[in-house]
Amino acid sequence: MSYPYFFISPENINENNIEIFSDDLKHLSKVLRSKTGDKVEVSDNYKYRYLTEIIDIKKDKAVLKILKKLEIKKSAIKIFLFQCILKSSSMEFVIQKATEIGLETIIPVKSKRIVVNEKYDNQKLSRWNKIALEASKQSKRNFKCEILNELSINDINPDEFDIFFIPYEKINPLEIKNKNIIDNLKYILKNYIKNNNLTTPTIIFSETADKTADNDKILLNPLLNPELNYDNNLKIGFIVGPEGGFEEKEVDDLVNKGATPVSLGSNILKAETAAVFMSSIIKYTVEAYE
């Protein structure tokens, strides 16, 4: 059964109870019309995820009793989308879908050919983070997706990543010398597993995993296993251009700094399509790699 899902601050936890206030309280009581006895799922966006039951709901707060507590840990693999700023609806679409897919961080990028004339401000950043929060709740992620401050394309340093992709429509997919996205990712993942002395990745899915205490811990790909800690995270980055595309100099500069140019096929994709397409490929490869 699916229950309402919220993110709360660890400060809102008091022994066996969790308190919900403000917008979350309004959504719980006015929109969802929840009542005492209803179940609610909660993440503290830090260390634990909870199954709770509403024991009291008032105008100023709701009190939830903790029924079950599960430890959560962030993946050793960090995926960063550098999205050149798009028109309002397109940018919001990318943020929503990339969040649902499971990306950890999205960085708005100012490049030469962005076609938006609106001045970037804190209100826009606040709206984007709100969209990411709602998408994080809808998809029931353990951790919220974060939208960082705007960055100039000239300030991006691909060398800070284990691999950094830049899709470019002028690359002929039949002539490209580089391996494709999946081959590059498999190579990086294989070396990471080897260098960290990890065993061969295994993915096990169990239909009864949430029904018994013995099955609370599902064996996953060791790269994503919450029981493991890593001294060095694996960082994967990629940038998607604006509606007007990249300037050749922007591509050349990023490639000279260590970015890997890739083709997304023979069709020319819209910016928001390319962002979702690449997010899906990278996230699927990371989680399903064997």
Stockholm file with secondary structure:
# STOCKHOLM 1.0

chainA/1-290         MSYPYFFISPENINENNIEIFSDDLKHLSKVLRSKTGDKVEVSDNYKYRYLTEIIDIKKDKAVLKILKKLEIKKSAIKIFLFQCILKSSSMEFVIQKATEIGLETIIPVKSKRIVVNEKYDNQKLSRWNKIALEASKQSKRNFKCEILNELSINDINPDEFDIFFIPYEKINPLEIKNKNIIDNLKYILKNYIKNNNLTTPTIIFSETADKTADNDKILLNPLLNPELNYDNNLKIGFIVGPEGGFEEKEVDDLVNKGATPVSLGSNILKAETAAVFMSSIIKYTVEAYE
#=GR chainA/1-290 SS CCCCEEECCGGGEETTEEEECHHHHHIIIIISCCCTTCEEEEECSSSEEEEEEEEEECSSCEEEEEEEEEECCCCSEEEEEEEECCCHHHHHHHHHHHHHHTCSEEEEEECTTCCCCSCCCHHHHHHHHHHHHHHHHHTTCSSCCEECCCEEGGGCCGGGSSEEEEECTTSCTTTCCSCCHHHHHHHHHHHHHHHTTCCCCCCCCCTTTTTSGGGSSCCCCTTTCTTCCCSSCEEEEEEECCTTCCCHHHHHHHHHTTCEEECCCSSCCCHHHHHHHHHHHHHHHHHHCC
#=GC SS_cons         CCCCEEECCGGGEETTEEEECHHHHHIIIIISCCCTTCEEEEECSSSEEEEEEEEEECSSCEEEEEEEEEECCCCSEEEEEEEECCCHHHHHHHHHHHHHHTCSEEEEEECTTCCCCSCCCHHHHHHHHHHHHHHHHHTTCSSCCEECCCEEGGGCCGGGSSEEEEECTTSCTTTCCSCCHHHHHHHHHHHHHHHTTCCCCCCCCCTTTTTSGGGSSCCCCTTTCTTCCCSSCEEEEEEECCTTCCCHHHHHHHHHTTCEEECCCSSCCCHHHHHHHHHHHHHHHHHHCC
//
